[in-house]
Amino acid sequence: MMGWIAFPQDAVTIDGEPATYASSEFGSRNFCAACGTGLFYRNARMLPGIIDIQSGTLDRPGDAAPQAQIMVKDRLEWAPTIAALPAFALYPGMDG
């Protein structure tokens, strides 16, 4: 699962030059050319003027708590129950 946060495209400044992949006729994805981390999604047809940012890449991702679940039509049937699964601070069995 991936968290995303949308901003007006003109309100976002980027340090450096991310690589771009045209993922569809209207959509493009940006990623770090050095390490491959996904960064942004843009789609001028569906989201004009909006840049979707993978929220985990923000300097302070904890400041951007989710406000909605979007595009859940095709999510896997187990996704709604994920919060009930055991949670581990590290890989299970590692001392921490």
mmCIF file of the C-alpha atoms, coordinates in Angstrom:
data_MODEL
# 
_entry.id   MODEL 
# 
loop_
_atom_site.group_PDB 
_atom_site.id 
_atom_site.type_symbol 
_atom_site.label_atom_id 
_atom_site.label_alt_id 
_atom_site.label_comp_id 
_atom_site.label_asym_id 
_atom_site.label_entity_id 
_atom_site.label_seq_id 
_atom_site.pdbx_PDB_ins_code 
_atom_site.Cartn_x 
_atom_site.Cartn_y 
_atom_site.Cartn_z 
_atom_site.occupancy 
_atom_site.B_iso_or_equiv 
_atom_site.pdbx_formal_charge 
_atom_site.auth_seq_id 
_atom_site.auth_comp_id 
_atom_site.auth_asym_id 
_atom_site.auth_atom_id 
_atom_site.pdbx_PDB_model_num 
ATOM 1  C CA . MET A 1 1  ? 0.000   0.000   0.000   1.00 0.00 ? 1  MET A CA 1 
ATOM 2  C CA . MET A 1 2  ? 1.179   3.472   -0.761  1.00 0.00 ? 2  MET A CA 1 
ATOM 3  C CA . GLY A 1 3  ? 0.205   6.790   0.725   1.00 0.00 ? 3  GLY A CA 1 
ATOM 4  C CA . TRP A 1 4  ? -0.198  9.731   -1.642  1.00 0.00 ? 4  TRP A CA 1 
ATOM 5  C CA . ILE A 1 5  ? -0.764  13.417  -1.013  1.00 0.00 ? 5  ILE A CA 1 
ATOM 6  C CA . ALA A 1 6  ? -1.945  15.846  -3.682  1.00 0.00 ? 6  ALA A CA 1 
ATOM 7  C CA . PHE A 1 7  ? -0.733  19.415  -4.070  1.00 0.00 ? 7  PHE A CA 1 
ATOM 8  C CA . PRO A 1 8  ? -1.248  22.114  -6.678  1.00 0.00 ? 8  PRO A CA 1 
ATOM 9  C CA . GLN A 1 9  ? 1.633   21.565  -9.085  1.00 0.00 ? 9  GLN A CA 1 
ATOM 10 C CA . ASP A 1 10 ? 2.751   25.198  -8.957  1.00 0.00 ? 10 ASP A CA 1 
ATOM 11 C CA . ALA A 1 11 ? 3.044   25.038  -5.133  1.00 0.00 ? 11 ALA A CA 1 
ATOM 12 C CA . VAL A 1 12 ? 5.729   22.312  -5.236  1.00 0.00 ? 12 VAL A CA 1 
ATOM 13 C CA . THR A 1 13 ? 9.435   22.925  -5.638  1.00 0.00 ? 13 THR A CA 1 
ATOM 14 C CA . ILE A 1 14 ? 11.836  20.091  -6.345  1.00 0.00 ? 14 ILE A CA 1 
ATOM 15 C CA . ASP A 1 15 ? 15.540  19.942  -5.535  1.00 0.00 ? 15 ASP A CA 1 
ATOM 16 C CA . GLY A 1 16 ? 17.319  18.108  -8.316  1.00 0.00 ? 16 GLY A CA 1 
ATOM 17 C CA . GLU A 1 17 ? 15.917  16.575  -11.479 1.00 0.00 ? 17 GLU A CA 1 
ATOM 18 C CA . PRO A 1 18 ? 13.873  13.384  -11.098 1.00 0.00 ? 18 PRO A CA 1 
ATOM 19 C CA . ALA A 1 19 ? 13.699  10.865  -13.923 1.00 0.00 ? 19 ALA A CA 1 
ATOM 20 C CA . THR A 1 20 ? 10.358  10.535  -15.729 1.00 0.00 ? 20 THR A CA 1 
ATOM 21 C CA . TYR A 1 21 ? 8.480   7.508   -17.033 1.00 0.00 ? 21 TYR A CA 1 
ATOM 22 C CA . ALA A 1 22 ? 5.421   8.029   -19.261 1.00 0.00 ? 22 ALA A CA 1 
ATOM 23 C CA . SER A 1 23 ? 3.151   5.393   -17.699 1.00 0.00 ? 23 SER A CA 1 
ATOM 24 C CA . SER A 1 24 ? 0.154   6.111   -19.922 1.00 0.00 ? 24 SER A CA 1 
ATOM 25 C CA . GLU A 1 25 ? -1.014  8.505   -22.616 1.00 0.00 ? 25 GLU A CA 1 
ATOM 26 C CA . PHE A 1 26 ? -1.710  11.248  -20.066 1.00 0.00 ? 26 PHE A CA 1 
ATOM 27 C CA . GLY A 1 27 ? 0.136   10.063  -16.947 1.00 0.00 ? 27 GLY A CA 1 
ATOM 28 C CA . SER A 1 28 ? 3.766   10.276  -15.963 1.00 0.00 ? 28 SER A CA 1 
ATOM 29 C CA . ARG A 1 29 ? 5.661   9.038   -12.952 1.00 0.00 ? 29 ARG A CA 1 
ATOM 30 C CA . ASN A 1 30 ? 8.768   10.643  -11.537 1.00 0.00 ? 30 ASN A CA 1 
ATOM 31 C CA . PHE A 1 31 ? 11.397  8.799   -9.566  1.00 0.00 ? 31 PHE A CA 1 
ATOM 32 C CA . CYS A 1 32 ? 14.885  9.350   -8.199  1.00 0.00 ? 32 CYS A CA 1 
ATOM 33 C CA . ALA A 1 33 ? 17.345  8.575   -10.984 1.00 0.00 ? 33 ALA A CA 1 
ATOM 34 C CA . ALA A 1 34 ? 20.010  7.609   -8.417  1.00 0.00 ? 34 ALA A CA 1 
ATOM 35 C CA . CYS A 1 35 ? 18.111  5.121   -6.224  1.00 0.00 ? 35 CYS A CA 1 
ATOM 36 C CA . GLY A 1 36 ? 14.827  4.432   -8.045  1.00 0.00 ? 36 GLY A CA 1 
ATOM 37 C CA . THR A 1 37 ? 12.499  5.656   -5.283  1.00 0.00 ? 37 THR A CA 1 
ATOM 38 C CA . GLY A 1 38 ? 9.084   6.612   -6.662  1.00 0.00 ? 38 GLY A CA 1 
ATOM 39 C CA . LEU A 1 39 ? 8.264   10.260  -6.041  1.00 0.00 ? 39 LEU A CA 1 
ATOM 40 C CA . PHE A 1 40 ? 5.404   11.781  -8.055  1.00 0.00 ? 40 PHE A CA 1 
ATOM 41 C CA . TYR A 1 41 ? 2.501   11.026  -10.338 1.00 0.00 ? 41 TYR A CA 1 
ATOM 42 C CA . ARG A 1 42 ? 1.015   13.555  -12.758 1.00 0.00 ? 42 ARG A CA 1 
ATOM 43 C CA . ASN A 1 43 ? -1.957  13.168  -15.074 1.00 0.00 ? 43 ASN A CA 1 
ATOM 44 C CA . ALA A 1 44 ? -2.950  16.351  -16.904 1.00 0.00 ? 44 ALA A CA 1 
ATOM 45 C CA . ARG A 1 45 ? -6.254  14.815  -18.025 1.00 0.00 ? 45 ARG A CA 1 
ATOM 46 C CA . MET A 1 46 ? -7.534  13.368  -14.727 1.00 0.00 ? 46 MET A CA 1 
ATOM 47 C CA . LEU A 1 47 ? -5.737  15.671  -12.288 1.00 0.00 ? 47 LEU A CA 1 
ATOM 48 C CA . PRO A 1 48 ? -5.061  18.945  -14.119 1.00 0.00 ? 48 PRO A CA 1 
ATOM 49 C CA . GLY A 1 49 ? -2.675  21.170  -12.187 1.00 0.00 ? 49 GLY A CA 1 
ATOM 50 C CA . ILE A 1 50 ? -2.134  18.526  -9.478  1.00 0.00 ? 50 ILE A CA 1 
ATOM 51 C CA . ILE A 1 51 ? 0.994   16.638  -8.507  1.00 0.00 ? 51 ILE A CA 1 
ATOM 52 C CA . ASP A 1 52 ? 0.490   13.464  -6.473  1.00 0.00 ? 52 ASP A CA 1 
ATOM 53 C CA . ILE A 1 53 ? 3.432   12.874  -4.140  1.00 0.00 ? 53 ILE A CA 1 
ATOM 54 C CA . GLN A 1 54 ? 4.247   9.582   -2.445  1.00 0.00 ? 54 GLN A CA 1 
ATOM 55 C CA . SER A 1 55 ? 3.784   10.803  1.124   1.00 0.00 ? 55 SER A CA 1 
ATOM 56 C CA . GLY A 1 56 ? 6.513   8.569   2.554   1.00 0.00 ? 56 GLY A CA 1 
ATOM 57 C CA . THR A 1 57 ? 9.084   10.623  0.641   1.00 0.00 ? 57 THR A CA 1 
ATOM 58 C CA . LEU A 1 58 ? 8.207   13.892  2.377   1.00 0.00 ? 58 LEU A CA 1 
ATOM 59 C CA . ASP A 1 59 ? 10.715  15.295  4.861   1.00 0.00 ? 59 ASP A CA 1 
ATOM 60 C CA . ARG A 1 60 ? 8.068   14.967  7.598   1.00 0.00 ? 60 ARG A CA 1 
ATOM 61 C CA . PRO A 1 61 ? 5.593   12.304  6.428   1.00 0.00 ? 61 PRO A CA 1 
ATOM 62 C CA . GLY A 1 62 ? 3.963   12.126  9.862   1.00 0.00 ? 62 GLY A CA 1 
ATOM 63 C CA . ASP A 1 63 ? 2.582   15.630  9.326   1.00 0.00 ? 63 ASP A CA 1 
ATOM 64 C CA . ALA A 1 64 ? 0.395   14.374  6.441   1.00 0.00 ? 64 ALA A CA 1 
ATOM 65 C CA . ALA A 1 65 ? -2.078  11.967  8.043   1.00 0.00 ? 65 ALA A CA 1 
ATOM 66 C CA . PRO A 1 66 ? -4.458  10.217  5.613   1.00 0.00 ? 66 PRO A CA 1 
ATOM 67 C CA . GLN A 1 67 ? -7.870  11.808  5.188   1.00 0.00 ? 67 GLN A CA 1 
ATOM 68 C CA . ALA A 1 68 ? -9.484  9.326   2.793   1.00 0.00 ? 68 ALA A CA 1 
ATOM 69 C CA . GLN A 1 69 ? -9.043  6.026   0.978   1.00 0.00 ? 69 GLN A CA 1 
ATOM 70 C CA . ILE A 1 70 ? -9.253  6.508   -2.772  1.00 0.00 ? 70 ILE A CA 1 
ATOM 71 C CA . MET A 1 71 ? -9.270  4.034   -5.655  1.00 0.00 ? 71 MET A CA 1 
ATOM 72 C CA . VAL A 1 72 ? -10.385 1.101   -3.481  1.00 0.00 ? 72 VAL A CA 1 
ATOM 73 C CA . LYS A 1 73 ? -12.495 -0.505  -6.217  1.00 0.00 ? 73 LYS A CA 1 
ATOM 74 C CA . ASP A 1 74 ? -9.792  -3.020  -7.102  1.00 0.00 ? 74 ASP A CA 1 
ATOM 75 C CA . ARG A 1 75 ? -8.082  -3.454  -3.750  1.00 0.00 ? 75 ARG A CA 1 
ATOM 76 C CA . LEU A 1 76 ? -7.470  -6.987  -2.567  1.00 0.00 ? 76 LEU A CA 1 
ATOM 77 C CA . GLU A 1 77 ? -10.149 -8.500  -0.354  1.00 0.00 ? 77 GLU A CA 1 
ATOM 78 C CA . TRP A 1 78 ? -7.803  -8.694  2.651   1.00 0.00 ? 78 TRP A CA 1 
ATOM 79 C CA . ALA A 1 79 ? -6.820  -4.998  2.584   1.00 0.00 ? 79 ALA A CA 1 
ATOM 80 C CA . PRO A 1 80 ? -9.567  -3.772  4.969   1.00 0.00 ? 80 PRO A CA 1 
ATOM 81 C CA . THR A 1 81 ? -8.352  -6.188  7.682   1.00 0.00 ? 81 THR A CA 1 
ATOM 82 C CA . ILE A 1 82 ? -4.662  -5.254  7.603   1.00 0.00 ? 82 ILE A CA 1 
ATOM 83 C CA . ALA A 1 83 ? -4.892  -3.149  10.800  1.00 0.00 ? 83 ALA A CA 1 
ATOM 84 C CA . ALA A 1 84 ? -5.831  -6.306  12.747  1.00 0.00 ? 84 ALA A CA 1 
ATOM 85 C CA . LEU A 1 85 ? -2.586  -8.121  11.805  1.00 0.00 ? 85 LEU A CA 1 
ATOM 86 C CA . PRO A 1 86 ? 0.313   -8.403  14.280  1.00 0.00 ? 86 PRO A CA 1 
ATOM 87 C CA . ALA A 1 87 ? 2.661   -5.430  14.071  1.00 0.00 ? 87 ALA A CA 1 
ATOM 88 C CA . PHE A 1 88 ? 6.442   -5.613  14.578  1.00 0.00 ? 88 PHE A CA 1 
ATOM 89 C CA . ALA A 1 89 ? 8.781   -2.662  15.139  1.00 0.00 ? 89 ALA A CA 1 
ATOM 90 C CA . LEU A 1 90 ? 11.509  -4.591  13.269  1.00 0.00 ? 90 LEU A CA 1 
ATOM 91 C CA . TYR A 1 91 ? 11.620  -7.871  11.398  1.00 0.00 ? 91 TYR A CA 1 
ATOM 92 C CA . PRO A 1 92 ? 10.078  -10.548 13.648  1.00 0.00 ? 92 PRO A CA 1 
ATOM 93 C CA . GLY A 1 93 ? 12.731  -12.108 15.885  1.00 0.00 ? 93 GLY A CA 1 
ATOM 94 C CA . MET A 1 94 ? 15.149  -9.163  15.713  1.00 0.00 ? 94 MET A CA 1 
ATOM 95 C CA . ASP A 1 95 ? 16.133  -7.523  18.977  1.00 0.00 ? 95 ASP A CA 1 
ATOM 96 C CA . GLY A 1 96 ? 15.675  -3.916  18.941  1.00 0.00 ? 96 GLY A CA 1 
# 
